[in-house]
Amino acid sequence: MTSTKSSQTQAAHILTEAELDRYREDGFTVVRGLFGYDEIDRLRERFAALHAAGPVPGHFEPRPAVPGEPADPLSAYPRVMQPHEIDGAALDTLLDARLRTVLETLLGEEVLAAQSMFYFKPPGARGQALHQDNFYLRVEPGTCVAAWIACDVIDPDNGGLEVVPGTHRMDLFCPEEADELVSFAREYVPPPPGLAAVPVDMAPGDVLFFNGSLVHGSQPNRTADRFRRSFIGHYVGRSTERIGGYYRTLSMTGDQVPLPESEGAGPCGTEFAPHGPH
């Protein structure tokens, strides 16, 4: 990937009023080009190296193919959970000062980092059914904010993110069971009456910020040769009183900030068993 965009030209970005208004009105906003292509190249290379190095229990555990059964692309390329705890580049990305600047504007206070994830989403991989992040994080009071960093050209063909604008104003829904042929996660929240999921196309280095109550998800990657890689951070305000025990909060300078544990929390997305491609 080559581009004249550089990381230095992105460092001074400040959230515009239009971007902030979009977040308030719809529950999400996209900051285009917040990260330079050179930075995204390095991040992709780092996770390719982590994948090549093999399993890290509790974070990343590829499963071998089972003879006689169809291969599940997500068995070979599962998501990496909390990579910032095992890799310096992931930690630097999670705590990046540009993210902090935007997040402080959105949350209106000091920010704590709660989680990181990296999705490879290879060709043929299932998506993740529509859901709400705070169903898993159980932030109290309030909610979390996600920063979803595109690491490839992302569109509906390779399973780009879909959002349901306006659902950030609603309470947490009780999920239904998802279709395991198209979703690796069990939980599914149908769009409320009168609302619909809309796709968010992104370029490498774009960052989608969205409210933890916003209903969102993705369809399968239906391409034959395109990954849909993304790095995701979840964040909360410093006034947060409780959060799920899985989420070990840090200040944006990297110091541990333990919070009391809320009930009913867990990792983002309860996974179905490994499944063959469809």
Secondary structure, DSSP 8 states (H G I E B T S, - for coil): ---S--HHHHTT----HHHHHHHHHHSEEEETTSS-HHHHHHHHHHHHHHHHH--BTTTB------TTS---HHHHS--EESGGGT-HHHHHHHT-HHHHHHHHHHHSS-EEEEEEEEE---TT--B--SB-THHHH--BSS--EEEEEE-S-B-GGGT-EEE-TTGGGS-----EE--TTTBSBSEE----TT---EE--B-TT-EEEEETTS-EEE-----SS----EEEEEEEETT--BB-TT---EETTS-B----B-SS--SSS-B-------
